[in-house]
């Protein structure tokens, strides 16, 4: 596995719609593994293929148990062609950040619950029912597949905050967004 370069805001690929995946092959499996490793190293809880310059509908997600709230389940997902088929409720917290917009966080209204239809690495259809923070992460990553950044969805721009790069003893933007 290898760490991939994460592209940042301003790169036109972040504004393009990603292409549907038609089959799983060894190259796609390697990309998924490399994305997962890159996401963990960043550190982040989600990563979409366009964020590493690959215009395919592929996302990786890892949300540790109790990440946002006590009792939240862990999630480790690699999803091909994910799409939201149902969304209900609303949530505004916690603030979102993005590996492609480093050091910025903001309040983004999202659905509280989603059902996502996708395919796994065996190309079998799966349905993910997500609530709370996992629902937020899935919506954020699926937006990347359509060229949408979290800053596009911030309703109140005054909630955008710049968090300077971490120095010893300070929280990262991912930790604050938690």
C-alpha positions in Angstrom: 0.0 0.0 0.0 1.0 3.6 -0.6 0.1 7.0 0.7 -1.5 9.1 -2.0 -1.4 12.9 -2.4 -4.6 14.7 -1.3 -5.5 17.5 -3.6 -6.7 20.8 -2.1 -9.3 23.4 -2.9 -8.5 25.2 -6.2 -7.7 21.9 -8.0 -10.4 21.7 -10.7 -10.8 17.9 -10.2 -12.6 18.6 -6.9 -15.3 20.3 -8.8 -15.9 17.5 -11.4 -18.4 14.7 -11.2 -16.8 11.3 -10.7 -17.4 8.4 -13.1 -19.4 5.4 -12.2 -17.4 2.2 -11.5 -18.5 -0.8 -13.7 -16.4 -3.6 -12.2 -13.8 -4.3 -9.5 -10.3 -5.3 -10.6 -6.9 -5.5 -8.8 -6.2 -1.8 -9.7 -9.5 -0.7 -8.0 -8.7 -2.8 -4.9 -5.3 -1.3 -4.7 -6.7 2.2 -5.0 -9.2 1.5 -2.2 -6.5 0.1 0.1 -4.2 3.1 -0.7 -7.1 5.6 -0.1 -7.9 3.9 3.3 -4.3 4.1 4.4 -4.1 7.7 3.2 -7.3 8.6 5.1 -6.0 7.1 8.3 -2.6 8.8 7.9 -4.0 12.3 7.2 -5.8 11.8 9.8 -9.4 11.8 8.6 -12.7 9.8 8.9 -13.5 9.8 5.2 -11.9 10.2 1.8 -13.3 10.2 -1.7 -11.4 9.2 -4.8 -11.6 12.7 -6.4 -9.6 14.0 -3.3 -6.7 11.9 -4.5 -7.2 13.0 -8.1 -9.0 9.8 -9.3 -12.4 10.6 -10.9 -14.2 7.4 -9.8 -17.2 7.0 -7.5 -15.3 5.4 -4.6 -15.2 6.4 -0.9 -13.5 5.1 2.3 -14.8 5.8 5.8 -13.6 4.9 9.2 -15.4 6.3 12.2 -14.1 4.9 15.5 -16.6 3.8 18.2 -17.9 6.7 20.3 -16.1 9.2 18.0 -18.8 11.9 18.2 -21.1 10.7 21.0 -20.9 7.9 23.5 -22.6 4.8 22.1 -22.0 5.6 18.5 -21.0 2.4 16.6 -17.7 2.1 14.7 -17.9 2.1 10.9 -15.2 0.8 8.5 -16.5 1.1 4.9 -15.2 1.0 1.4 -18.2 1.9 -0.9 -18.4 1.9 -4.7 -21.0 4.0 -6.5 -22.6 5.2 -3.2 -25.9 7.1 -3.5 -28.3 8.4 -0.8 -31.7 6.8 -1.4 -33.4 8.2 1.7 -32.6 11.1 4.0 -34.6 12.3 7.0 -34.3 14.7 9.9 -31.7 17.5 10.2 -28.5 18.1 12.1 -26.1 21.0 12.3 -23.4 19.9 14.7 -20.6 19.0 14.9 -18.8 21.4 12.5 -17.3 19.8 9.4 -13.8 19.9 8.2 -12.2 18.5 5.0 -8.8 17.0 4.1 -9.0 19.0 0.8 -9.7 22.3 2.7 -7.1 22.0 5.5 -7.6 24.0 8.7 -11.1 25.2 8.0 -14.3 24.0 9.7 -17.9 25.2 9.5 -21.5 24.3 10.3 -23.2 22.4 7.5 -26.9 21.3 7.7 -27.1 17.6 6.9 -29.8 14.9 7.2 -29.8 13.2 10.6 -30.4 9.8 9.0 -29.6 8.4 5.6 -29.8 5.2 3.7 -27.0 4.7 1.3 -27.1 2.2 -1.5 -23.7 1.1 -2.8 -21.5 -1.8 -3.9 -18.7 -3.4 -1.8 -15.4 -4.6 -3.1 -17.0 -7.9 -4.3 -19.4 -5.7 -6.3 -22.3 -6.9 -4.3 -25.0 -4.4 -3.5 -25.1 -3.1 0.1 -27.4 -0.8 2.0 -26.0 1.3 4.9 -28.4 2.8 7.4 -26.6 5.6 9.2 -27.5 8.1 11.9 -25.7 11.1 13.3 -22.0 11.5 12.7 -21.8 8.5 10.3 -24.7 10.0 8.3 -22.8 13.3 8.1 -19.6 11.6 7.0 -21.4 9.7 4.2 -23.1 12.8 3.0 -19.9 14.7 2.9 -18.0 12.0 1.0 -20.8 11.5 -1.5 -20.8 15.2 -2.1 -17.2 15.0 -3.2 -18.2 12.5 -5.9 -20.5 15.2 -7.4 -17.9 18.0 -7.1 -19.5 19.6 -4.0 -17.3 20.8 -1.1 -18.6 21.3 2.4 -18.1 25.1 2.1 -20.7 25.1 -0.6 -23.3 23.8 1.9 -22.4 26.2 4.8 -25.5 28.3 5.1 -24.1 30.8 7.6 -20.6 31.8 6.3 -19.8 33.4 9.7 -19.5 29.8 11.1 -16.5 29.2 9.0 -13.4 29.1 11.2 -9.7 28.8 10.4 -7.8 26.6 12.8 -4.0 27.1 12.5 -1.9 24.0 11.9 -1.4 21.8 15.0 1.5 22.4 17.2 2.3 20.2 20.2 -0.6 20.1 22.6 -3.1 21.7 20.3 -6.2 20.0 18.8 -6.3 19.4 15.0 -9.3 20.6 13.0 -10.5 17.0 12.8 -10.4 16.8 16.6 -12.3 20.1 17.0 -14.8 19.1 14.3 -15.4 15.9 16.4 
